[in-house]
Amino acid sequence: SDEEPLPKQAASLVQFFGIAALAISIGACTKITAWGLSFFDTSTTLASTGAIALGYLIFTTAFTSISVLAKHVLVGKLRAGRYPLYGRTHLRWWLGNLFLRFGQQTVWAPFSETILGPWLLNALGGNIGSGAHTPIGGSTPGFSLIDADLLEIGSKAYVRSRGRVRAHMFVDGCLVLAPTTLGNQSAVWSRSIV
């Protein structure tokens, strides 16, 4: 790539505003959740228990919407290539990854091995076949959601918990993006990296 790294101060400023945008987004999701729950009567124990589940559903929906929007607006469609660290592409990738990794490690963790995985990967630009098992949540998720544009996962492909599928690497001071494909009915076992 012919990109040049941004000056250190400019790159730090972009990262600062990214972290601030994430904090504001979390605050907005919390406000939306509080507003949604204001219509709910929590005077009984059963109603309070239902309010917890409803509040989580509202927050998750709001954060998922913001994260998908952030990926498409801030990052756009990623292209294969080699990009310098702190260049425009790397910083856009970093901003999108900030939102998506937060979601993977917190908000979406309970949904790690559900239908949310393929849906979210497709919404972010991936090509995920039917019946594919794509664990997306937890502290060590199987997929890096920011790489969705470069992923093609065949139908009934299976990635076990703690298996890793990535379309990015950091090599010699560069972010390297490359297409990654898993064929139909392929498997990635625990502690494997593709």
Backbone as ProteinMPNN parsed JSONL, in Angstrom:
{"seq_chain_A": "SDEEPLPKQAASLVQFFGIAALAISIGACTKITAWGLSFFDTSTTLASTGAIALGYLIFTTAFTSISVLAKHVLVGKLRAGRYPLYGRTHLRWWLGNLFLRFGQQTVWAPFSETILGPWLLNALGGNIGSGAHTPIGGSTPGFSLIDADLLEIGSKAYVRSRGRVRAHMFVDGCLVLAPTTLGNQSAVWSRSIV", "coords_chain_A": {"N_chain_A": [[0.839, -1.185, 0.0], [0.387, 2.305, -0.571], [0.082, 3.959, 1.537], [0.942, 6.19, 4.192], [2.153, 6.224, 7.562], [0.306, 8.011, 10.069], [1.279, 11.013, 11.825], [2.501, 10.614, 15.197], [1.04, 12.041, 17.186], [-1.36, 12.655, 15.863], [-2.366, 10.09, 15.335], [-2.72, 9.197, 17.965], [-4.696, 10.983, 18.764], [-6.849, 10.215, 17.116], [-7.274, 7.658, 18.195], [-7.977, 8.37, 20.825], [-10.42, 9.75, 20.362], [-11.854, 7.61, 19.335], [-12.097, 5.886, 21.566], [-13.558, 7.591, 23.207], [-15.89, 7.789, 21.65], [-16.814, 5.157, 21.836], [-17.39, 5.04, 24.595], [-19.42, 6.993, 24.747], [-21.307, 5.74, 23.137], [-21.923, 3.463, 24.681], [-23.039, 4.748, 26.867], [-25.282, 5.887, 25.568], [-26.674, 3.56, 24.861], [-27.292, 2.647, 27.399], [-29.015, 4.695, 28.268], [-31.113, 4.353, 26.424], [-31.947, 1.82, 27.212], [-32.812, 2.372, 29.86], [-34.917, 4.11, 29.265], [-36.619, 2.344, 27.833], [-37.237, 0.525, 29.861], [-38.659, 2.133, 31.552], [-41.309, 1.989, 30.996], [-42.137, -0.307, 32.108], [-43.566, -2.187, 34.691], [-42.154, -2.77, 37.766], [-42.896, -3.766, 40.233], [-43.215, -6.25, 41.416], [-41.466, -9.294, 42.29], [-41.279, -11.131, 40.18], [-41.805, -9.452, 38.006], [-39.604, -7.735, 38.224], [-37.521, -9.515, 37.674], [-38.149, -10.167, 35.05], [-37.735, -7.634, 33.978], [-34.978, -7.376, 34.095], [-34.115, -9.212, 32.143], [-35.414, -8.103, 29.906], [-34.225, -5.565, 29.849], [-31.567, -6.258, 29.28], [-31.919, -7.32, 26.731], [-32.805, -5.036, 25.324], [-30.532, -3.355, 25.603], [-28.59, -4.939, 24.316], [-29.618, -5.086, 21.698], [-29.545, -2.364, 20.973], [-26.765, -1.811, 21.203], [-25.715, -3.633, 19.361], [-26.794, -2.65, 16.969], [-25.555, -0.1, 16.853], [-22.856, -0.889, 16.716], [-22.683, -2.357, 14.293], [-23.377, -0.326, 12.53], [-21.261, 1.459, 13.089], [-19.09, -0.03, 12.144], [-19.631, -0.137, 9.368], [-19.73, 2.609, 8.719], [-17.372, 3.848, 9.823], [-15.275, 2.119, 9.076], [-15.895, 0.858, 6.63], [-15.683, -1.194, 3.683], [-13.303, -3.637, 4.043], [-10.25, -4.267, 2.368], [-8.048, -6.677, 0.933], [-4.571, -6.551, 1.655], [-1.441, -4.901, 2.472], [-0.811, -2.839, 5.11], [0.553, 0.069, 6.65], [1.242, 0.329, 10.178], [-0.66, 2.576, 12.091], [-1.421, 3.962, 9.876], [-3.999, 5.208, 7.623], [-5.806, 3.052, 6.967], [-5.162, 1.119, 8.922], [-5.855, 2.521, 11.293], [-8.614, 2.961, 10.875], [-9.442, 0.283, 10.85], [-8.727, -0.355, 13.484], [-10.477, 1.314, 14.941], [-13.046, 0.254, 14.272], [-12.638, -2.33, 15.231], [-12.396, -1.834, 17.939], [-15.043, -1.28, 18.846], [-16.284, -3.701, 18.104], [-14.79, -5.747, 19.397], [-15.241, -5.055, 22.079], [-17.978, -5.619, 22.201], [-17.883, -8.4, 21.685], [-16.516, -9.388, 23.924], [-18.133, -8.718, 26.038], [-21.037, -7.843, 25.726], [-22.096, -9.652, 23.749], [-21.186, -12.085, 24.638], [-22.791, -14.073, 26.079], [-24.196, -15.091, 23.943], [-22.505, -16.522, 22.37], [-22.311, -19.019, 20.947], [-24.564, -19.163, 19.272], [-27.234, -18.483, 16.927], [-26.755, -15.835, 16.501], [-24.063, -15.419, 15.857], [-23.465, -16.257, 13.019], [-25.343, -14.502, 11.84], [-24.463, -11.925, 12.642], [-21.855, -11.872, 11.549], [-22.511, -11.998, 8.809], [-23.978, -9.578, 8.62], [-21.94, -7.791, 8.966], [-20.545, -7.989, 6.657], [-19.537, -10.462, 5.908], [-19.443, -13.734, 4.286], [-21.267, -16.156, 5.056], [-22.063, -19.502, 5.253], [-25.047, -21.603, 5.385], [-25.942, -23.169, 8.445], [-23.439, -23.02, 9.583], [-21.144, -23.116, 12.281], [-20.246, -20.684, 14.336], [-18.508, -19.43, 16.748], [-18.638, -16.426, 18.504], [-18.298, -14.908, 20.818], [-16.965, -13.999, 24.129], [-13.842, -14.001, 26.022], [-11.843, -14.931, 24.383], [-12.697, -15.052, 21.455], [-13.831, -17.079, 18.666], [-13.881, -15.901, 16.15], [-12.656, -12.969, 14.585], [-14.488, -10.266, 14.417], [-14.121, -7.898, 12.971], [-12.875, -8.652, 10.68], [-14.778, -9.577, 8.928], [-15.479, -8.857, 6.254], [-13.577, -10.152, 4.745], [-13.966, -12.817, 5.072], [-15.02, -16.069, 4.181], [-17.148, -18.538, 4.813], [-17.995, -21.852, 4.578], [-21.035, -23.838, 4.167], [-22.239, -25.547, 7.003], [-19.745, -25.552, 8.185], [-17.507, -25.887, 10.92], [-16.402, -24.381, 13.802], [-14.698, -24.911, 16.619], [-15.01, -24.044, 20.101], [-12.486, -21.93, 21.259], [-11.006, -22.339, 18.967], [-9.47, -20.544, 16.282], [-10.22, -18.128, 13.818], [-8.972, -15.968, 11.556], [-8.474, -13.03, 9.541], [-6.466, -11.322, 9.492], [-3.147, -10.176, 10.253], [-0.278, -9.054, 12.072], [2.653, -7.967, 10.803], [6.015, -7.195, 10.633], [5.681, -4.386, 11.299], [3.335, -3.819, 9.952], [-0.153, -4.014, 9.16], [-1.597, -6.811, 7.945], [-3.947, -7.831, 5.698], [-5.936, -10.452, 4.503], [-7.854, -12.611, 2.361], [-9.84, -15.178, 3.851], [-10.853, -18.498, 3.824], [-13.1, -21.041, 4.698], [-14.009, -24.216, 3.788], [-17.038, -26.033, 2.785], [-18.428, -27.972, 5.367], [-16.038, -28.055, 6.779], [-13.662, -28.146, 9.519], [-12.454, -26.509, 12.424], [-10.437, -27.067, 15.017], [-10.122, -26.926, 18.641], [-7.618, -24.718, 19.868], [-6.509, -24.328, 17.392], [-5.422, -22.324, 14.627], [-6.554, -20.428, 11.943]], "CA_chain_A": [[0.0, 0.0, 0.0], [1.151, 3.546, -0.608], [-0.274, 4.767, 2.708], [1.994, 6.558, 5.137], [1.632, 6.341, 8.933], [0.013, 9.348, 10.555], [2.16, 11.411, 12.936], [2.121, 9.98, 16.461], [0.016, 12.831, 17.878], [-2.621, 12.501, 15.118], [-2.85, 8.725, 15.573], [-3.204, 9.157, 19.352], [-5.95, 11.738, 18.796], [-7.868, 9.33, 16.524], [-7.573, 6.617, 19.172], [-8.705, 8.996, 21.927], [-11.8, 9.982, 19.946], [-12.486, 6.285, 19.217], [-12.465, 5.434, 22.911], [-14.649, 8.474, 23.643], [-17.097, 7.394, 20.91], [-17.303, 3.91, 22.437], [-17.993, 5.391, 25.893], [-20.687, 7.683, 24.465], [-22.238, 4.722, 22.624], [-22.369, 2.66, 25.821], [-23.967, 5.622, 27.6], [-26.53, 5.987, 24.803], [-27.383, 2.277, 25.008], [-27.824, 2.62, 28.766], [-30.172, 5.601, 28.285], [-32.184, 3.686, 25.674], [-32.431, 0.745, 28.084], [-33.576, 2.993, 30.949], [-36.171, 4.597, 28.686], [-37.458, 1.177, 27.54], [-37.713, -0.074, 31.107], [-39.536, 3.066, 32.279], [-42.689, 1.603, 30.705], [-42.31, -1.646, 32.676], [-43.868, -2.178, 36.126], [-41.243, -3.685, 38.471], [-43.321, -3.81, 41.634], [-43.144, -7.615, 41.95], [-40.206, -9.997, 42.03], [-41.348, -11.689, 38.831], [-41.675, -8.333, 37.072], [-38.219, -7.275, 38.295], [-36.72, -10.509, 36.957], [-38.432, -9.943, 33.63], [-37.138, -6.358, 33.595], [-33.542, -7.607, 33.874], [-33.989, -9.842, 30.827], [-35.825, -7.128, 28.899], [-33.188, -4.536, 29.8], [-30.416, -6.814, 28.563], [-32.318, -7.428, 25.326], [-32.806, -3.679, 24.762], [-29.143, -2.897, 25.52], [-27.913, -5.742, 23.294], [-30.113, -4.657, 20.387], [-29.02, -1.02, 20.706], [-25.315, -1.866, 20.993], [-25.472, -4.337, 18.097], [-27.099, -1.706, 15.887], [-24.501, 0.916, 16.823], [-21.6, -1.513, 16.297], [-22.754, -2.657, 12.854], [-23.321, 0.975, 11.874], [-19.898, 1.976, 13.242], [-18.208, -0.77, 11.235], [-19.878, 0.271, 7.988], [-19.449, 4.04, 8.531], [-15.979, 4.173, 10.141], [-14.312, 1.237, 8.418], [-16.268, 0.538, 5.253], [-15.32, -2.55, 3.271], [-11.867, -3.878, 4.082], [-9.654, -4.897, 1.182], [-6.799, -7.375, 1.203], [-3.383, -5.746, 1.399], [-0.476, -4.689, 3.554], [-1.0, -1.443, 5.483], [1.439, 0.434, 7.763], [0.612, 0.643, 11.461], [-1.024, 3.983, 12.271], [-1.876, 4.541, 8.624], [-5.46, 5.382, 7.597], [-6.524, 1.769, 7.005], [-4.971, 0.51, 10.235], [-6.645, 3.235, 12.309], [-10.032, 2.635, 10.643], [-9.582, -1.094, 11.323], [-8.644, -0.304, 14.935], [-11.711, 1.907, 15.456], [-14.106, -0.744, 14.157], [-12.321, -3.446, 16.119], [-12.662, -1.372, 19.306], [-16.463, -1.515, 19.113], [-16.653, -5.113, 17.945], [-14.171, -6.558, 20.464], [-15.982, -4.79, 23.314], [-19.2, -6.412, 22.112], [-17.577, -9.822, 21.79], [-16.067, -9.763, 25.26], [-19.117, -8.383, 27.071], [-22.453, -7.855, 25.357], [-22.498, -10.84, 22.989], [-20.588, -13.306, 25.198], [-23.764, -15.146, 26.343], [-24.732, -15.594, 22.679], [-21.326, -16.926, 21.613], [-22.49, -20.152, 20.037], [-25.957, -19.154, 18.835], [-27.48, -17.979, 15.57], [-26.253, -14.461, 16.418], [-22.742, -15.429, 15.218], [-23.55, -16.136, 11.56], [-26.094, -13.299, 11.466], [-23.608, -10.756, 12.837], [-20.795, -11.919, 10.543], [-23.12, -11.603, 7.531], [-24.326, -8.155, 8.696], [-20.697, -7.028, 8.899], [-19.96, -8.129, 5.33], [-19.024, -11.808, 5.647], [-20.219, -14.662, 3.473], [-21.341, -17.298, 5.964], [-23.0, -20.499, 4.757], [-26.077, -22.063, 6.324], [-25.56, -24.21, 9.388], [-22.064, -22.849, 10.064], [-21.009, -22.913, 13.724], [-19.277, -19.584, 14.411], [-18.488, -18.817, 18.083], [-18.196, -15.026, 18.371], [-18.2, -14.177, 22.079], [-16.052, -14.418, 25.178], [-12.55, -13.312, 26.065], [-11.053, -15.399, 23.24], [-13.685, -15.495, 20.474], [-13.347, -17.827, 17.515], [-13.782, -15.042, 14.97], [-12.43, -11.539, 14.737], [-15.606, -9.721, 13.646], [-13.686, -6.827, 12.087], [-12.408, -9.284, 9.447], [-15.913, -10.211, 8.244], [-15.434, -8.609, 4.804], [-12.595, -11.032, 4.108], [-14.262, -14.201, 5.461], [-15.998, -16.898, 3.486], [-17.3, -19.756, 5.604], [-18.909, -22.752, 3.887], [-22.157, -24.358, 4.938], [-21.963, -26.567, 8.018], [-18.376, -25.479, 8.711], [-17.577, -25.947, 12.382], [-15.258, -23.851, 14.534], [-14.88, -25.209, 18.036], [-14.631, -23.043, 21.08], [-11.042, -21.739, 21.341], [-10.401, -22.359, 17.641], [-9.377, -19.161, 15.833], [-10.264, -17.825, 12.39], [-8.586, -14.562, 11.405], [-8.081, -12.591, 8.205], [-5.471, -10.269, 9.684], [-1.917, -10.444, 11.011], [0.646, -7.927, 12.167], [3.962, -8.448, 10.374], [7.012, -6.164, 10.302], [5.128, -3.039, 11.391], [2.206, -3.652, 9.035], [-1.382, -4.798, 9.273], [-1.761, -7.572, 6.712], [-5.305, -8.35, 5.545], [-6.0, -11.41, 3.399], [-9.082, -13.417, 2.39], [-9.772, -16.457, 4.56], [-11.986, -19.325, 3.424], [-13.308, -22.394, 5.222], [-14.912, -24.9, 2.87], [-18.216, -26.705, 3.327], [-18.227, -29.048, 6.342], [-14.682, -28.066, 7.331], [-13.629, -28.018, 10.975], [-11.297, -25.898, 13.078], [-10.499, -27.605, 16.372], [-9.592, -26.085, 19.711], [-6.217, -24.314, 19.801], [-6.066, -24.202, 15.996], [-5.536, -20.975, 14.08], [-6.632, -20.368, 10.482]], "C_chain_A": [[0.879, 1.241, 0.0], [0.787, 4.481, 0.546], [0.955, 5.05, 3.549], [1.379, 6.582, 6.54], [1.346, 7.799, 9.279], [1.047, 9.724, 11.61], [1.608, 10.864, 14.251], [0.983, 10.724, 17.167], [-1.341, 12.672, 17.188], [-3.215, 11.118, 15.348], [-3.41, 8.597, 16.991], [-4.535, 9.885, 19.486], [-7.101, 10.903, 18.219], [-8.264, 8.257, 17.529], [-8.344, 7.176, 20.369], [-10.172, 9.205, 21.56], [-12.547, 8.66, 19.737], [-12.952, 5.767, 20.558], [-13.606, 6.281, 23.455], [-15.957, 8.097, 22.94], [-17.675, 6.097, 21.462], [-17.999, 4.206, 23.769], [-19.34, 6.08, 25.699], [-21.734, 6.685, 23.969], [-22.78, 3.847, 23.75], [-23.355, 3.471, 26.66], [-25.303, 5.748, 26.893], [-27.341, 4.705, 24.916], [-28.009, 2.155, 26.393], [-29.056, 3.514, 28.877], [-31.364, 4.978, 27.556], [-32.792, 2.573, 26.519], [-33.281, 1.309, 29.213], [-34.92, 3.508, 30.444], [-37.117, 3.427, 28.421], [-38.039, 0.557, 28.794], [-38.641, 0.849, 31.886], [-41.011, 2.74, 32.049], [-43.067, 0.288, 31.37], [-42.549, -1.534, 34.179], [-42.983, -3.211, 36.821], [-41.613, -3.831, 39.943], [-43.284, -5.218, 42.227], [-41.795, -8.238, 41.588], [-40.173, -10.557, 40.618], [-41.17, -10.59, 37.781], [-40.248, -7.789, 37.061], [-37.287, -8.215, 37.549], [-36.919, -10.364, 35.452], [-37.803, -8.662, 33.126], [-35.639, -6.507, 33.333], [-33.321, -8.194, 32.482], [-34.346, -8.856, 29.71], [-34.775, -6.026, 28.737], [-31.958, -5.014, 29.039], [-30.713, -6.915, 27.067], [-32.294, -6.05, 24.648], [-31.379, -3.181, 24.569], [-28.406, -3.628, 24.394], [-28.333, -5.312, 21.896], [-29.546, -3.293, 20.017], [-27.525, -1.072, 20.403], [-24.973, -2.576, 19.681], [-25.716, -3.413, 16.916], [-26.001, -0.659, 15.743], [-23.196, 0.322, 16.297], [-21.581, -1.826, 14.809], [-22.669, -1.354, 12.063], [-21.91, 1.561, 11.93], [-18.94, 1.275, 12.293], [-18.387, -0.282, 9.8], [-19.519, 1.735, 7.729], [-17.959, 4.35, 8.735], [-14.973, 3.38, 9.31], [-14.634, 1.05, 6.944], [-15.899, -0.898, 4.94], [-13.804, -2.686, 3.268], [-11.411, -4.605, 2.824], [-8.358, -5.58, 1.6], [-5.632, -6.451, 0.872], [-2.503, -5.646, 2.623], [-0.481, -3.19, 3.86], [-0.105, -1.096, 6.67], [0.636, 0.687, 9.043], [0.463, 2.15, 11.583], [-1.257, 4.715, 10.96], [-3.404, 4.633, 8.658], [-6.205, 4.059, 7.721], [-6.378, 1.107, 8.361], [-5.812, 1.206, 11.295], [-8.141, 3.019, 12.119], [-10.321, 1.229, 11.145], [-9.618, -1.112, 12.848], [-9.93, 0.253, 15.544], [-12.873, 0.908, 15.401], [-13.894, -1.896, 15.113], [-12.587, -3.09, 17.583], [-14.11, -1.653, 19.697], [-16.785, -3.009, 19.11], [-16.03, -6.002, 19.013], [-14.86, -6.303, 21.809], [-17.264, -5.614, 23.319], [-18.945, -7.886, 22.29], [-17.251, -10.228, 23.221], [-17.097, -9.49, 26.344], [-20.544, -8.663, 26.611], [-22.88, -9.163, 24.706], [-21.965, -12.141, 23.56], [-21.621, -14.397, 25.5], [-24.332, -15.785, 25.072], [-23.641, -16.193, 21.796], [-21.599, -18.002, 20.578], [-23.954, -20.295, 19.619], [-26.04, -18.65, 17.406], [-27.009, -16.535, 15.403], [-24.914, -14.404, 15.685], [-22.813, -15.305, 13.703], [-24.287, -14.87, 11.116], [-25.196, -12.07, 11.544], [-22.471, -10.726, 11.813], [-21.324, -11.523, 9.165], [-23.448, -10.109, 7.512], [-23.092, -7.266, 8.564], [-19.96, -7.209, 7.57], [-19.419, -9.498, 4.993], [-19.941, -12.602, 4.741], [-20.241, -15.981, 4.235], [-22.426, -18.248, 5.479], [-23.979, -20.955, 5.828], [-25.531, -23.18, 7.207], [-24.134, -24.104, 9.899], [-22.084, -22.542, 11.555], [-19.885, -21.9, 13.928], [-19.293, -18.932, 15.789], [-17.889, -17.411, 18.027], [-17.92, -14.335, 19.693], [-17.178, -14.731, 23.036], [-14.721, -13.693, 25.088], [-11.637, -13.736, 24.926], [-11.996, -15.933, 22.167], [-13.058, -16.198, 19.286], [-13.115, -16.965, 16.291], [-13.458, -13.627, 15.383], [-13.459, -10.866, 13.833], [-15.182, -8.634, 12.663], [-13.248, -7.379, 10.733], [-13.537, -9.821, 8.575], [-15.892, -10.026, 6.733], [-14.555, -9.607, 4.061], [-12.855, -12.508, 4.399], [-15.292, -14.845, 4.546], [-16.016, -18.24, 4.21], [-18.358, -20.622, 4.933], [-20.02, -23.256, 4.793], [-21.696, -25.523, 5.813], [-20.497, -26.638, 8.425], [-18.489, -25.356, 10.227], [-16.286, -25.419, 12.981], [-15.525, -24.094, 16.001], [-14.502, -24.015, 18.896], [-13.103, -23.072, 21.215], [-10.29, -22.032, 20.043], [-10.401, -20.926, 17.134], [-9.42, -19.067, 14.306], [-10.025, -16.325, 12.247], [-8.28, -14.275, 9.934], [-7.08, -11.453, 8.317], [-4.281, -10.811, 10.475], [-1.156, -9.134, 11.107], [2.044, -8.47, 11.885], [4.842, -7.256, 10.027], [6.424, -4.757, 10.267], [3.98, -2.757, 10.438], [1.023, -4.509, 9.465], [-1.564, -5.485, 7.922], [-3.165, -8.169, 6.72], [-5.332, -9.277, 4.337], [-7.298, -12.197, 3.491], [-8.842, -14.743, 3.102], [-11.034, -17.24, 4.224], [-11.957, -20.654, 4.17], [-14.331, -23.049, 4.316], [-16.116, -25.501, 3.574], [-17.788, -27.859, 4.234], [-16.795, -29.143, 6.852], [-14.756, -27.864, 8.837], [-12.334, -27.359, 11.422], [-11.402, -26.296, 14.536], [-9.909, -26.631, 17.387], [-8.088, -25.907, 19.559], [-5.636, -24.32, 18.389], [-6.258, -22.762, 15.544], [-5.554, -21.071, 12.563], [-6.465, -18.926, 10.074]], "O_chain_A": [[1.995, 1.217, 0.519], [1.144, 5.659, 0.531], [1.888, 4.248, 3.606], [0.206, 6.925, 6.69], [2.054, 8.705, 8.838], [1.635, 8.84, 12.232], [0.401, 10.676, 14.398], [0.063, 10.095, 17.688], [-2.365, 12.566, 17.863], [-4.424, 10.983, 15.535], [-4.447, 7.968, 17.198], [-5.407, 9.451, 20.238], [-8.199, 10.89, 18.775], [-9.449, 7.972, 17.702], [-9.261, 6.527, 20.873], [-11.064, 8.881, 22.344], [-13.759, 8.604, 19.945], [-14.07, 5.266, 20.683], [-14.52, 5.758, 24.093], [-17.015, 8.088, 23.568], [-18.895, 5.95, 21.547], [-19.079, 3.678, 24.035], [-20.298, 5.78, 26.413], [-22.906, 6.773, 24.337], [-23.968, 3.527, 23.769], [-24.376, 2.951, 27.108], [-26.35, 5.719, 27.539], [-28.564, 4.755, 25.053], [-29.112, 1.628, 26.545], [-30.038, 3.132, 29.512], [-32.498, 5.069, 28.027], [-34.011, 2.401, 26.541], [-34.358, 0.784, 29.497], [-35.94, 3.359, 31.117], [-38.3, 3.51, 28.751], [-39.188, 0.115, 28.803], [-39.342, 0.394, 32.791], [-41.869, 3.169, 32.821], [-44.193, -0.184, 31.215], [-41.797, -0.845, 34.869], [-43.052, -4.398, 36.503], [-40.741, -4.0, 40.796], [-43.318, -5.356, 43.45], [-41.089, -7.764, 40.698], [-39.152, -10.467, 39.935], [-40.468, -10.781, 36.788], [-39.735, -7.422, 36.004], [-36.365, -7.767, 36.868], [-35.962, -10.432, 34.68], [-37.378, -8.594, 31.972], [-35.091, -5.843, 32.452], [-32.456, -7.738, 31.735], [-33.656, -8.787, 28.693], [-34.475, -5.607, 27.619], [-31.378, -4.269, 28.25], [-29.851, -6.625, 26.238], [-31.813, -5.921, 23.522], [-31.04, -2.649, 23.512], [-27.685, -3.007, 23.614], [-27.492, -5.186, 21.007], [-29.115, -3.084, 18.883], [-27.066, -0.443, 19.45], [-24.052, -2.169, 18.973], [-24.933, -3.396, 15.966], [-25.566, -0.365, 14.63], [-22.5, 0.967, 15.513], [-20.578, -1.588, 14.136], [-21.975, -1.281, 11.049], [-21.419, 2.098, 10.937], [-18.072, 1.915, 11.7], [-17.405, -0.041, 9.098], [-19.054, 2.072, 6.64], [-17.353, 5.037, 7.913], [-13.944, 3.912, 8.892], [-13.737, 1.083, 6.102], [-15.814, -1.73, 5.843], [-13.106, -1.944, 2.578], [-12.122, -5.458, 2.294], [-7.662, -5.118, 2.505], [-5.699, -5.665, -0.073], [-2.787, -6.231, 3.668], [-0.193, -2.37, 2.988], [-0.007, -1.885, 7.61], [-0.488, 1.187, 9.002], [1.364, 2.905, 11.217], [-1.288, 5.945, 10.929], [-4.03, 4.185, 9.619], [-7.147, 3.957, 8.507], [-7.353, 0.588, 8.904], [-6.427, 0.533, 12.122], [-8.871, 2.903, 13.103], [-11.34, 1.004, 11.798], [-10.444, -1.805, 13.441], [-10.421, -0.269, 16.545], [-13.597, 0.742, 16.383], [-14.838, -2.385, 15.733], [-12.963, -3.955, 18.375], [-14.368, -2.205, 20.767], [-17.471, -3.511, 20.0], [-16.684, -6.928, 19.491], [-15.042, -7.233, 22.594], [-17.6, -6.238, 24.327], [-19.708, -8.566, 22.977], [-17.666, -11.293, 23.677], [-16.953, -9.981, 27.463], [-21.175, -9.617, 27.066], [-23.913, -9.726, 25.068], [-22.261, -13.208, 23.023], [-21.357, -15.562, 25.203], [-24.881, -16.885, 25.117], [-23.843, -16.353, 20.593], [-21.15, -17.889, 19.437], [-24.509, -21.394, 19.611], [-25.019, -18.42, 16.759], [-26.876, -16.06, 14.275], [-24.651, -13.441, 14.965], [-22.278, -14.348, 13.143], [-23.901, -14.24, 10.131], [-25.168, -11.261, 10.616], [-22.158, -9.667, 11.27], [-20.656, -10.792, 8.433], [-23.223, -9.442, 6.503], [-23.185, -6.126, 8.108], [-18.88, -6.651, 7.375], [-18.89, -9.694, 3.899], [-21.069, -12.196, 4.463], [-19.351, -16.817, 4.081], [-23.578, -17.847, 5.313], [-23.771, -20.727, 7.02], [-24.755, -24.023, 6.758], [-23.661, -25.01, 10.584], [-22.94, -21.797, 12.032], [-18.714, -22.215, 13.719], [-20.026, -17.963, 15.989], [-16.766, -17.228, 17.557], [-17.345, -13.246, 19.688], [-16.593, -15.789, 22.802], [-14.501, -12.877, 24.193], [-10.746, -12.981, 24.538], [-12.09, -17.147, 21.985], [-11.903, -15.95, 18.94], [-12.242, -17.267, 15.477], [-13.931, -13.144, 16.411], [-13.318, -10.892, 12.611], [-15.819, -8.464, 11.623], [-13.25, -6.65, 9.741], [-13.264, -10.468, 7.564], [-16.252, -10.946, 5.999], [-14.772, -9.872, 2.878], [-12.054, -13.362, 4.018], [-16.3, -14.236, 4.19], [-15.028, -18.975, 4.217], [-19.49, -20.18, 4.739], [-19.959, -23.121, 6.015], [-20.883, -26.355, 5.41], [-20.045, -27.657, 8.947], [-19.451, -24.789, 10.746], [-15.205, -25.94, 12.705], [-16.471, -23.544, 16.566], [-13.779, -23.112, 18.474], [-12.509, -24.148, 21.277], [-9.061, -21.978, 20.022], [-11.271, -20.15, 17.53], [-8.75, -19.822, 13.601], [-10.796, -15.515, 12.762], [-7.88, -15.166, 9.185], [-6.866, -10.708, 7.36], [-4.397, -11.761, 11.248], [-1.371, -8.218, 10.313], [2.557, -9.316, 12.618], [4.46, -6.407, 9.221], [6.645, -4.017, 9.308], [3.679, -1.6, 10.145], [1.183, -5.579, 10.052], [-1.671, -4.827, 6.888], [-3.529, -8.915, 7.628], [-4.816, -8.934, 3.273], [-7.796, -12.43, 4.592], [-7.78, -15.35, 2.971], [-12.145, -16.719, 4.324], [-10.917, -21.306, 4.26], [-15.409, -22.497, 4.098], [-16.206, -25.483, 4.801], [-16.888, -28.626, 3.893], [-16.376, -30.205, 7.312], [-15.791, -27.458, 9.366], [-11.263, -27.615, 10.871], [-12.35, -25.91, 15.221], [-9.276, -25.64, 17.022], [-7.377, -26.833, 19.168], [-4.417, -24.318, 18.212], [-7.152, -22.065, 16.025], [-4.69, -21.709, 11.961], [-6.494, -18.614, 8.883]]}, "name": "protein", "num_of_chains": 1, "seq": "SDEEPLPKQAASLVQFFGIAALAISIGACTKITAWGLSFFDTSTTLASTGAIALGYLIFTTAFTSISVLAKHVLVGKLRAGRYPLYGRTHLRWWLGNLFLRFGQQTVWAPFSETILGPWLLNALGGNIGSGAHTPIGGSTPGFSLIDADLLEIGSKAYVRSRGRVRAHMFVDGCLVLAPTTLGNQSAVWSRSIV"}
